[in-house]
Amino acid sequence: MAALDQKSPNVLLQSLCCRITGKSEAEVAHQFQYAVRVIGSNYAPTIERDEFLVSEKIKKELLKQRREADAALFSELHRKLQTQGVLKHRWSVLYLLLSLCEDPRKPSCRVPGYGALFAQGLPRDAHSTPFYCARPQSLALGYADRSSSMHTSASLGTSGVSSLGTYTLNGPTLTPPCLMSGPQTQAAGDSLRQQLGSRLAWTLPPSASPSATAPTSRGSLGPPGPVARAPHRPRREGDDSGTLLLGFIVKPFLLVLNSHFNPFVPHQMPLSKSLRDMSSRLAELGWLHNKVRKYTDSRSLDRAFGLVGQSFCAALHQELKEYYRLLSVLHSQLQVEDDQGVNLGSESSLTLRRLLVWTYDPKVRLKTLAALVDYCQGRKGGELASAVHAYSKTGDPYMRALVQHILGLVSHPILNFLYRWIYDGELEDTYHEFFVASDPTVKTDRLWHDKYSLRKSMIPSFVTMDQARKVLLIGKSINFLHQVCHDRTPPGKLTPASKSTESPKDAAELFTDLEGTFQGKIDAAYFETSKYLLDILNKNYLLLEHLQAMRRYLLLGQGDFIRHLMDLLKPELARPATTLYQHNLTGILETAVRATNAQFDSPEILKRLDVRLLEVSPGDTGWDVFSLDYHVDGPIATVFTRECMSCYLRVFNFLWRAKRMEYILTDIWKGQMCNAKLLKAMPELSGVLHQCHILASEMVHFIHQMQYYITFEVLECSWDELWNKVQQAQDLDHIIAAHEVFLDTIISRCLLDNNNRSLLNQLRAIFDQIIEFQNAQDALYRSALEELQLRLQFEEKKQQREAEGEWGVTAAEESEEKKRIQEFQETIPKMRSQLRILTHFYQGIVQQFLVLLMSSSDESLQFLSFRLDFNEHYKARDPRLRVSLGATRGRRSSNV
């Protein structure tokens, strides 16, 4: 059991405390409790695990040292290390290297480690927050020393960021020490120490000598210390209740203990209404001070509150310093009069009314600060800055100047975040205060779309949504160039970097001129970065050429290539889909490319063109599963995403099917023209052939009008709009948005969206009727040509026998010939009936299609119905088609 006790964590931790402090186990009880709290705490990491960001920092550090060759070597070695996977924790190794290369002489404002806290000592309250570094009683440090140390930190700047470390190290705002002297000092100190608690006990040491401390310097963060004075002189008799009340109020008031003065005022003292009113108004100062003080004490040690929140606490603390300076003046006045034996109240210049007048402006400031504290509860980051900015919209110039000063301190960290983002592309926002959010789990191929986004709740109210969008795009473009385009141009060469850190005063002035200087800096960085990115995409990655290739091949814009490809693929695609092989179709595709103008395209484009076979369903032919494909990768995949390529595939299948209908009708017309003269010898077929010609003409008219609508009204018009927008695009988001609008438009107007599903079903049914008609006509011509061939053979045989001097035919042969002709003629009514049924079904489907077009909300589709029924044939058959376009609009608007 003894061995187990020695190995327990508590025993080991206690031994470590004894080893560090050099004390016995009994003497390190407070240190041990403090260490247990530190180990049991759960703080969020201060650094985001972004390997790319750390590597960029190392390269930037090497470039600052003019070691370009080392930076290039490091980049190459890091790239090889990423591909091999030797190290599992590359980020940790890189961060260690970055930490080792930092200059140890460089001043740091970080919170010291826990070892330093042990070396300094511990606060009396062992259960306080570990980062609270209150001055222990064992360290006797006067206010003069404290002021000198604070003066050094104040020289670094008064912003929330620069003073954050100093403010955290020295703890919350200090309570002024006791102003009384003599024998009562120690007793008063003991009573006040009990009221304030152990957290502020070091400010009132029992053995403190009034002469041991010096007056507070003007730059110190703490309140004034006691001033050396002569021995206390007795008061003269005859003080009235106001004088006694002043004596009871002034010293506790200067102590800023709390707003309840009843413990210091005898309950039996009679007070007039005016005195009670003045004392209550003075008591409000203590209540307001404690309200602000409570907020700063609770928030200043909360690391999750972030830099903006700590800057807000620092701004409040700075305002409280001004209040303490007033107390120092009152304290000095009181001491001088006390030394001179001036009777308090009757002969003194310090009265309740004068005290009320002198504290009027501080009271107004404290009221403003207290209102800000109430309004900012539960807010952090940009949301906190918005809350402070809301209070600057007031007509009171005094209050507006105060809030704008606080706003300058609060907005300084946001300005630092913003400059690092738009000039370096770096986002170090550990506590999620900035309005740009990053998701480190997103892969590189989705960087532009998913990795960076806007936290709308953190956008300050003085930053417009357009400015926030531009800020997001600037940093996103820099990271896209580095990580996706692999462009090694330093960020400083992309945009003329401004000062990365400005003073809070500059931040306040910058944010008050949002439409001038601030807007100018954002616009300059936005235009330069976006222009450089688009140039890289167009020159190095041929973005516009790929866009045109999509139009030529996937949207059937290259007419000669598509026609020749169909001619070559016809024998293959007529076979069942299960018998097709992709390598055979790929060879046919390459043949079509070499035989047409497509051969003059860039090899970069042609190598991406490929054949794709869709999923096979039972009964499918090659026409149903064939599709062209276009491979995209790298930066262009940001524009041509998987969703976009899926849309291109849907549109291609629709256009390919419509093109096939045109191809089929061309073959039907060729068959009619070629067989017209041959079948003149068979007059019994004239009626059937006439019926075929009429139905084929209707189908040709329908397909021609549909092809005109798709080609010119949908594709060409949409493409023209897209090309104009791309030429005028200012950033990559504009190109992506224009491209998505283009795809949405052609998907909708080609009847491929959910709203036009019924129209698409009717159109596919019409396409099926065209295929049925082709099969019926082919069967008709095949049967007719066979019969014609037999008749010609019979006549030729008859003439040959007559030439030989024999009878042309025998009675049996003639009877057999007549019987065969009669059997063929008996099939003609069946053919005519089949064509009649086919015509009826086709016209019914077209009629329903026209009715759906008329009821569509798209006017282009309504005009298409007029062109399809140009001679009003279907209008005469269906009353629903007789409604005018104006009446349709009026009915639709009334329904809305």
HUSUL-V570321 format. One record per backbone hydrogen bond with DSSP energy under -1.0 kcal/mol. NH is the residue of the N-H (numbers start at 1). CO is the residue of the C=O. Records with the same first field share a line. If there is no record, write none. Layout:
BEGIN
NH: CO + CO
END
This chain:
BEGIN
5: 1
6: 2
7: 3
12: 8
13: 9
14: 10
15: 11
16: 12
17: 13
18: 14
19: 15
20: 16
21: 17
22: 18
32: 28
33: 29
34: 30
35: 31
36: 32
37: 33
38: 34
39: 35
40: 36
50: 48
54: 50
55: 51
56: 52
57: 53
58: 54
59: 55
60: 56
61: 57
62: 58
63: 59
64: 60
65: 61
66: 63
67: 62
71: 67
72: 68
73: 69
74: 70
75: 71
76: 72
77: 73
78: 74
79: 75
80: 76
81: 77
82: 78
83: 79
84: 80
85: 81
93: 89
94: 90
95: 91
96: 92
97: 93
98: 94
99: 95
100: 96
101: 97
106: 103
117: 113
118: 114
119: 115
120: 116
121: 117
126: 124
128: 125
132: 129
139: 136
146: 142
147: 143
148: 144
149: 145
150: 146
151: 147
152: 148
153: 149
154: 150
155: 151
156: 153
157: 154
163: 159
167: 163
168: 164
169: 165
170: 166
185: 182
188: 184
189: 185
190: 186
191: 187
192: 188
193: 189
194: 190
195: 191
196: 192
197: 193
200: 197
203: 200
204: 201
208: 205
212: 209
220: 217
244: 240
245: 241
246: 242
247: 243
248: 244
249: 245
250: 246
253: 249
254: 250
255: 251
257: 252
264: 261
269: 266
276: 272
277: 273
278: 274
279: 275
280: 276
281: 277
282: 278
283: 279
284: 280
287: 283
288: 284
289: 285
290: 286
291: 287
292: 288
293: 289
294: 290
295: 291
296: 292
297: 293
298: 294
299: 295
300: 296
302: 299
305: 302
306: 303
310: 306
311: 307
312: 308
313: 309
314: 310
315: 311
316: 312
317: 313
318: 314
319: 315
320: 316
321: 317
322: 318
323: 319
324: 320
325: 321
326: 322
327: 323
328: 324
329: 325
330: 326
331: 327
332: 328
333: 329
334: 330
335: 331
336: 332
337: 333
338: 334
339: 335
340: 336
342: 337
347: 343
348: 343
355: 351
356: 352
357: 353
358: 354
359: 355
360: 357
363: 359
364: 360
365: 361
366: 362
367: 363
368: 364
369: 365
370: 366
371: 367
372: 368
373: 369
374: 370
375: 371
376: 372
379: 376
382: 433
383: 380
385: 381
386: 382
387: 383
388: 384
389: 385
390: 386
392: 389
394: 392
400: 396
401: 397
402: 398
403: 399
404: 400
405: 401
406: 402
407: 403
408: 404
409: 405
410: 406
411: 407
415: 411
416: 412
417: 413
418: 414
419: 415
420: 416
421: 417
422: 418
423: 419
424: 420
426: 420
432: 429
437: 453
439: 451
442: 439
446: 443
447: 444
450: 446
453: 437
455: 435
456: 454
458: 455
463: 460
468: 464
469: 465
470: 466
471: 467
472: 468
473: 469
474: 470
475: 471
476: 472
477: 473
478: 474
479: 475
480: 476
481: 477
482: 478
483: 479
484: 480
485: 480
487: 481
493: 490
495: 491
497: 495
507: 503
508: 504
509: 505
510: 506
511: 507
512: 508
516: 513
518: 513
520: 516
521: 517
522: 518
523: 519
524: 520
525: 521
526: 522
527: 523
528: 524
529: 525
530: 526
531: 527
532: 528
533: 529
534: 530
535: 531
536: 532
537: 533
538: 534
539: 535
540: 536
543: 537
546: 542
547: 543
548: 544
549: 545
550: 546
551: 547
552: 548
553: 549
555: 550
557: 551
558: 552
559: 557
562: 558
563: 559
564: 560
565: 561
566: 562
567: 563
568: 564
569: 565
570: 566
573: 569
574: 570
575: 572
577: 620
579: 576
580: 577
585: 581
586: 582
587: 583
588: 584
589: 585
590: 586
591: 587
592: 588
593: 589
594: 590
595: 591
599: 596
600: 597
601: 598
605: 602
606: 602
607: 603
608: 605
610: 629
612: 627
614: 625
620: 617
622: 573 + 575
623: 573
624: 621
626: 622
627: 612
629: 610
631: 608
637: 634
638: 635
640: 636
641: 639
645: 641
646: 642
647: 643
648: 644
649: 645
650: 646
651: 647
652: 648
653: 649
654: 650
655: 651
656: 652
657: 653
658: 654
659: 655
660: 656
661: 657
662: 658
663: 659
664: 660
665: 661
666: 662
667: 663
668: 664
669: 665
670: 666
671: 667
672: 668
673: 669
674: 670
675: 671
679: 675
680: 677
682: 679
685: 682
686: 683
689: 685
690: 686
691: 687
692: 688
693: 689
694: 690
695: 691
696: 692
697: 693
698: 694
699: 695
700: 696
701: 697
702: 698
703: 699
704: 700
705: 701
706: 702
707: 703
708: 704
709: 705
710: 706
711: 707
712: 708
713: 708
714: 709
715: 710
716: 711
717: 712
718: 714
719: 715
720: 716
721: 717
722: 718
723: 719
724: 720
725: 721
726: 722
727: 723
728: 724
735: 731
736: 732
737: 733
738: 734
739: 735
740: 736
741: 737
742: 738
743: 739
744: 740
745: 741
746: 742
747: 743
748: 744
749: 745
750: 746
751: 748
752: 747
757: 754
760: 756
761: 757
762: 758
763: 759
764: 760
765: 761
766: 762
767: 763
768: 764
769: 765
770: 766
771: 767
772: 768
773: 769
774: 770
775: 771
776: 772
777: 773
778: 774
779: 775
780: 776
781: 777
782: 778
783: 779
784: 780
785: 781
786: 782
787: 783
788: 784
789: 785
790: 786
791: 787
792: 788
793: 789
794: 790
795: 791
796: 792
797: 793
798: 794
799: 795
800: 796
801: 797
802: 798
803: 799
804: 800
805: 802
806: 801
814: 810
815: 811
816: 812
817: 813
818: 814
819: 815
820: 816
821: 817
822: 818
823: 819
824: 820
825: 821
826: 822
827: 824
831: 827
832: 828
833: 829
834: 830
835: 831
836: 832
837: 833
838: 834
839: 835
840: 836
841: 837
842: 838
843: 839
844: 840
845: 841
846: 842
847: 843
848: 844
849: 845
850: 846
851: 847
852: 848
853: 849
854: 850
855: 851
856: 853
862: 858
863: 859
864: 860
865: 861
866: 862
867: 863
868: 864
869: 865
872: 869
876: 872
878: 874
881: 878
882: 879
888: 884
889: 885
890: 886
891: 887
892: 888
893: 889
894: 890
895: 891
896: 892
END
